[in-house]
Structure formats: C-alpha cells, structure tokens
Amino acid sequence: MQRLNETMHFIVNPMAGNKGSNKTWKKVEEILKSEDVPYEVFFTKEKGMR
C-alpha cells in the first residue's frame, strides 16, 4: 500500500447512529494504526456543534 505523506483528519460524533459511530471509529482507527497512516481525530462534544 502506498504511504500517505499528509495527515488525514476526521470529525467523529460519538453519539451519532445510536452511538454506532464510535464503534465504527474504533475499527477505522485500528486500520489507520496498522497501516501507519498519519491522522488526527476531533470528537464533537455536544448536540448541534458545527
């Protein structure tokens, strides 16, 4: 797999999808770490944040 040189950014709403988005994020994060992909994640903290 080709290595990314730029950091990927993610915004995660841990309450979305009946809290399913947090479960999904954990799976995505595992893949990113295993592939040594640079990333930064931001979690929303309250309803309605944009």
N, CA, C and O of each residue as an XYZ file, in Angstrom:
200
protein
N       0.835     -1.181      0.000
C       0.000      0.000      0.000
C       0.881      1.246      0.000
O       1.882      1.305      0.715
N       0.515      2.217     -0.786
C       1.284      3.462     -0.867
C       1.104      4.262      0.420
O      -0.011      4.402      0.922
N       2.187      4.776      0.940
C       2.163      5.539      2.185
C       1.706      6.968      1.925
O       2.165      7.607      0.979
N       0.804      7.470      2.760
C       0.346      8.849      2.656
C       1.330      9.767      3.354
O       1.825      9.449      4.435
N       1.613     10.899      2.742
C       2.516     11.863      3.342
C       1.773     12.925      4.130
O       2.360     13.609      4.970
N       0.488     13.063      3.861
C      -0.291     14.088      4.531
C      -1.150     13.469      5.625
O      -1.580     12.320      5.523
N      -1.386     14.240      6.658
C      -2.222     13.787      7.758
C      -3.688     13.821      7.353
O      -4.173     14.816      6.815
N      -4.378     12.736      7.616
C      -5.816     12.682      7.371
C      -6.518     13.220      8.610
O      -6.055     13.005      9.730
N      -7.637     13.921      8.415
C      -8.397     14.495      9.523
C      -9.799     13.898      9.553
O     -10.432     13.710      8.514
N     -10.272     13.603     10.764
C     -11.589     13.020     10.944
C     -12.345     13.790     12.011
O     -11.766     14.218     13.009
N     -13.636     13.963     11.797
C     -14.532     14.527     12.802
C     -15.529     13.430     13.143
O     -16.234     12.924     12.270
N     -15.580     13.069     14.413
C     -16.423     11.959     14.837
C     -17.430     12.455     15.872
O     -17.074     13.105     16.856
N     -18.686     12.133     15.622
C     -19.734     12.417     16.595
C     -20.017     11.099     17.311
O     -20.711     10.243     16.761
N     -19.493     10.916     18.529
C     -19.626      9.634     19.211
C     -21.068      9.267     19.571
O     -21.335      8.117     19.921
N     -21.995     10.214     19.492
C     -23.392      9.941     19.830
C     -24.238      9.607     18.594
O     -25.383      9.175     18.730
N     -23.698      9.799     17.420
C     -24.463      9.565     16.188
C     -24.724      8.073     15.981
O     -23.975      7.214     16.446
N     -25.803      7.804     15.272
C     -26.107      6.408     14.926
C     -26.284      5.526     16.142
O     -25.791      4.399     16.182
N     -26.997      6.050     17.141
C     -27.217      5.297     18.382
C     -25.881      4.853     18.981
O     -25.737      3.732     19.469
N     -24.927      5.752     18.929
C     -23.551      5.552     19.419
C     -22.751      4.582     18.556
O     -21.658      4.165     18.938
N     -23.294      4.222     17.395
C     -22.605      3.302     16.495
C     -21.392      3.925     15.825
O     -20.472      3.216     15.416
N     -21.384      5.252     15.711
C     -20.252      5.898     15.050
C     -18.969      5.718     15.857
O     -17.883      5.623     15.284
N     -19.087      5.671     17.163
C     -17.892      5.470     17.991
C     -17.321      4.068     17.768
O     -16.105      3.885     17.722
N     -18.195      3.097     17.631
C     -17.769      1.719     17.352
C     -17.087      1.654     15.981
O     -16.054      1.005     15.819
N     -17.681      2.333     15.005
C     -17.105      2.379     13.660
C     -15.749      3.065     13.690
O     -14.802      2.598     13.057
N     -15.649      4.176     14.426
C     -14.389      4.899     14.505
C     -13.290      3.997     15.053
O     -12.170      4.022     14.543
N     -13.576      3.216     16.060
C     -12.558      2.335     16.646
C     -12.014      1.354     15.607
O     -10.821      1.050     15.603
N     -12.885      0.861     14.731
C     -12.443     -0.047     13.671
C     -11.564      0.691     12.659
O     -10.524      0.186     12.236
N     -12.001      1.890     12.281
C     -11.216      2.697     11.336
C      -9.860      3.027     11.932
O      -8.839      2.941     11.249
N      -9.846      3.404     13.199
C      -8.590      3.759     13.862
C      -7.617      2.585     13.895
O      -6.414      2.771     13.713
N      -8.125      1.391     14.122
C      -7.271      0.195     14.093
C      -6.574      0.056     12.742
O      -5.378     -0.228     12.675
N      -7.335      0.258     11.674
C      -6.774      0.148     10.321
C      -5.720      1.225     10.088
O      -4.638      0.942      9.573
N      -6.038      2.454     10.468
C      -5.085      3.555     10.287
C      -3.779      3.270     11.014
O      -2.696      3.478     10.467
N      -3.885      2.798     12.232
C      -2.683      2.492     13.016
C      -1.903      1.334     12.397
O      -0.676      1.387     12.309
N      -2.607      0.293     11.970
C      -1.913     -0.875     11.411
C      -1.207     -0.548     10.097
O      -0.203     -1.168      9.748
N      -1.747      0.439      9.371
C      -1.138      0.853      8.104
C      -0.200      2.054      8.275
O       0.347      2.570      7.301
N      -0.025      2.486      9.520
C       0.862      3.607      9.846
C       0.481      4.879      9.074
O       1.339      5.593      8.554
N      -0.829      5.137      9.018
C      -1.349      6.317      8.329
C      -1.418      7.474      9.328
O      -2.008      7.329     10.398
N      -0.825      8.614      8.993
C      -0.926      9.757      9.905
C      -2.344     10.318      9.906
O      -2.928     10.558      8.850
N      -2.892     10.526     11.106
C      -4.255     11.041     11.203
C      -4.418     11.872     12.465
O      -3.627     11.789     13.404
N      -5.460     12.665     12.450
C      -5.848     13.448     13.612
C      -7.367     13.361     13.701
O      -8.067     13.506     12.699
N      -7.864     13.126     14.896
C      -9.311     12.969     15.073
C      -9.823     14.038     16.028
O      -9.175     14.385     17.015
N     -11.001     14.546     15.702
C     -11.674     15.528     16.535
C     -13.053     14.971     16.867
O     -13.776     14.533     15.972
N     -13.420     14.982     18.131
C     -14.718     14.490     18.563
C     -15.629     15.664     18.886
O     -15.216     16.608     19.560
N     -16.875     15.607     18.405
C     -17.835     16.629     18.780
C     -18.197     16.388     20.246
O     -18.140     15.262     20.740
N     -18.569     17.468     20.926
C     -18.827     17.362     22.363
C     -20.265     17.594     22.747
O     -20.677     17.222     23.846
N     -21.041     18.202     21.868
C     -22.438     18.453     22.218
C     -23.294     18.503     20.973
O     -22.799     18.723     19.868
N     -24.565     18.301     21.163
C     -25.511     18.304     20.071
C     -25.522     19.651     19.370
O     -25.504     20.701     20.011
N     -25.552     19.604     18.042
C     -25.661     20.822     17.263
C     -24.357     21.533     16.957
O     -24.377     22.597     16.338
N     -23.228     20.985     17.368
C     -21.940     21.634     17.041
C     -21.680     21.515     15.558
O     -21.874     20.453     14.966
N     -21.247     22.588     14.969
C     -20.903     22.575     13.539
C     -19.526     23.118     13.334
O     -19.053     23.190     12.200
